[in-house]
Amino acid sequence: MRMKTPPSQYADTVVEILSGEFADLAADPAVARVLHRKIAEYVAGPAAGFEWIVDWPSVANWRLKPDQERPGRLRLACYKQTPSDTDRALEEKVNARLATL
């Protein structure tokens, strides 16, 4: 049986993964700290209503949401009206990395 990753460590890794793909998140340590705290809180006590807009709220194309197949874990979702192949590839890449946590 695989040991469960502690909430803070899980949050560290999720923020690191997202920062590698979303330059605005990487450029704003204050936002990254708030995201880290929110992820750690979610993992410690999963709430169905968790959602974090990864890009700008006025755009909201990318969102971090609960993984319905893995309670207490998150997945990246693309909410673009018409996702490109690049968008789908990014979503798959990030979610594959999140699935290993």
Secondary structure, DSSP 8 states (H G I E B T S, - for coil): ------HHHHHHHHHHHHHHH-HHHHH-HHHHHHHHHHHHHHHHS--TT--EESS-TTT--EEEEE-TTSTT-EEEEE--SS--HHHHHHHHHHHHHHHT-
